Amino acid sequence: MLQQWWSSGRVSALSVCLSMRVTIQEYTAKMPIKSGGCGIDNQPGLQSHRPSLHQARQGAPLLANFTKASLIVPETQAVARLLLEHPDAERWREAIEAENILQAKTVNTAKSYANIARMRLETMDEALWEIVANAERPTATQAILASALKFSPLLAEFMRTALSDEYRRMSPGLEDRIWRSFFADMSLIHGNLAEVSEGTQAKLRQNAYRILTEAGYLAKNKAKSLQHVRVLPEVRHYLAKHGHNDILAAMDCAH
């Protein structure tokens, strides 16, 4: 679609979109964040999966920040239990570094995974942390996916658009070219994505597909066969109640 806009001469519309800043970041700080998402958090329903030109003009950042980890489910569950204690900085350091609650091989790995899990979880509230910490594995995994999508809007947009299209086409599997085409389209709207190296693009694709496999959308085979996933009731209720319709639309991409 974006290539058609370009070839048809709608330069004025794209010039607006190109002003939208995208940030590629690796996070190491242990600070709570506010998720800006793709600028579509305030949608009243699930009808639209793409940001409008009006939303693009708002310049909300579209983060592509999942190069260092996939869903890291057990680690995120451990972090959720710790966050429910409302730890201060010293308690956080003790649990992650001294007690090694993530059971990581090195302190640096523990700190990195803990920070990633924390920042994902802090895009949601304690009600979701409770699900992550205490629900059975399938429900906890979906809750972790929801927070990861909120933290990484580029992946959420991929699920809402490109992956959803593949389900509608009944494609036998998710080919690598689907991500490359999606990323090229996004680069036309979000200028900084055009500057991302091929190596980083490949890492983003690898982790995106790994996350989708861990969440059950892709089979663990060479073809990456598409599997139908239904959002479990506890997670669906949470997302609907708290107005995360954009995330629910992404997770409902198989239907």
ABEGO torsion letter per residue (X at the ends): XAAAAAAAGBAAAAAAAAABBBBBBBBABBBBBBBAEAGAAABABAABABBBAAAAAAGBBBBBAAAABBAGAAAAAAAAAAAAAGBBAAAAAAAAAAAGAAGBABAAAAAAAAAAAAAAAAABBAAAAAAAAABBAAAAAAAAAAAAAAABAAAAAAAABAAAAAAAAGBABBBAAAAAAAAAAAAAABAAAAABBAAAAAAAAAAAAAAAAAAGABBBBAAGBBBBBBBBAAAAAAAAAAGBAAAAAAAAAAX
